[in-house]
Each structure stands twice: as structure tokens, then as C-alpha cells.
Amino acid sequence: MQAALSFYGTAVGKKMVVAVTGLFLFLFLLIHMLGNLQLFAGPEALNHYAAFLHSKPVLVWGFRVLVAGAFALHILATLQLFLQNLGARPVPYRVKRTVEIDYSSRTMIWSGPLVLLFLLYHLLHLTVGSVHPDFSAGDVYRNVVTAFSLWPVAAVYIGANLLLGFHLKHGLWSWFQTLGLAHPRYNRWRNCFAWLLALLLATGNIAMPVAVLAGWVD
Ligand code: HEM
């Protein structure tokens, strides 16, 4: 325990925690998206899947604790690294060179908090139902379709998933770096891989509000 805490006290330790929790959250998002894509298979398939999950409370609550813990650690370690970096350079650079840093890495510091804000809204919207205009517990298909029929709600989901895509692209890229799997010779492949996974997740999630708005799912 003492060894783990003193490792966490170093910048490398915190980066490792961000990388490992980030990968876990990415896997959660992938499974979540695959489950939700059953929207395209109709109400029976999606509601049956949701009912199956809710019939296993120990599994669901165990998973919820893990996901919430991973989110909390991911945010805490990122915040501490950010404050540590600020402390290391109290006087800002006179000339800031961002040429080599791409768009998603520069947006990391505000895409993270915005995705968190979206997550809070999303939980109140589709899990608790308190900000859903017509929530019906147990009828996930209906809740999703009635939600995305309102274009401002669909727009929030599309915008948030675009941001999440950029956040994940940079996260996946950094993941290789932190785990020591980066080499200039493979950087092109690393970049393609990060883009591919981020695009896969963003496209799958965005397909749902777009399909409802377009009337392909009703
Ligand atoms: C179009 C995209 C999405 C759809 C259609 C969707 C749909 C849903 C639905 C219907 C639920 C409630 C499930 C239930 O009560 O049975 C839910 C819960 C949840 N969603 Fe999403 N979601 C989407 C994107 C996201 C994103 C991007 C995140 C993370 C940033 C996320 C994180 C969560 C979490 C943490 C829960 C709570 C899970 C639980 O109650 O155990 N979702 N989502």
C-alpha cells in the first residue's frame, strides 16, 4: 500500500493511473455503445438487454462502483498533474509554440470537463429520468427515441460525442506514450490507431441521435 501510494506521488505514477483508468473507461464506453446500438434492432431487443442487466443487481452495482471509481481517479490524477505543471511554470512562456501539438491535445483540458458535464446531464436524463420530459422506467427504447426526437437534445448528444471523440483520440495516443509503447518509427500507426478507435466510438454514438432525427428509427 505504502509503495503504491509513493508511486502515485510521482508524476509517472499519476500518468499511469490516468492511462489505466482511461483504458478501462474506453472499454466501458465501447461495451455501452454496442449495447445501445440494439436500438437499430427494435424495442424488444434493446429493452430485453436492459431488463437482463437490471435483473443482475450485484453485477450492475459492482460495475457501477468500478466505473465511478475509474472516473474519480482519472479526474483526480489529471487535475493533480495539471496543477503540478502550473506550479512548475508559474511565469508563462513569453512565446507559446503549439505547432507540434495537435488540436485534440490542446482541447484536452476543456474537453474533459465538458464531457463530465455531459455525463452528469446524461445520467439525470436517461438513468434517473429527472430531466427527461417523458421518462418511463424500464422502457429504454422509448426513452431514447422520445429524447432524440427533440433536436436540441440530439444536438447536445452529437456535440458531446464529437468532443468525446477528440478527447479519446488524444487519450489513446498518450496511452502508448505512458506505457512506454511509443517509438518514432511507429508514430504514424499509433496515430491511425488512435483516430480509428475514437472515430468508431464517436460514429456509433452519433448514429443514434441522427437516425432518430432522420426518422429511420421511431
Ligand atoms: C448516443 C449515445 C448514448 C446513448 C444512446 C446512451 C444511452 C444510455 C441509456 C439508455 C442509459 C440508461 C440505461 C439503463 O438505465 O438501463 C445510459 C446510462 C449510462 N450512460 Fe449512456 N448513452 C450514450 C452515451 C454515453 C456516453 C458518451 C457516456 C460517457 C461519457 C455514457 C455513460 C453512461 C453511464 C455511466 C451510464 C450509467 C450506467 C448505469 O446506470 O449503470 N453514455 N446510457
Residues whose N, C-alpha, C, O or C-beta is under 5 A from the ligand:
A	BS01	HEM	N36 A50 R64 L119 L126 T127 V140 Y157 N205 M208
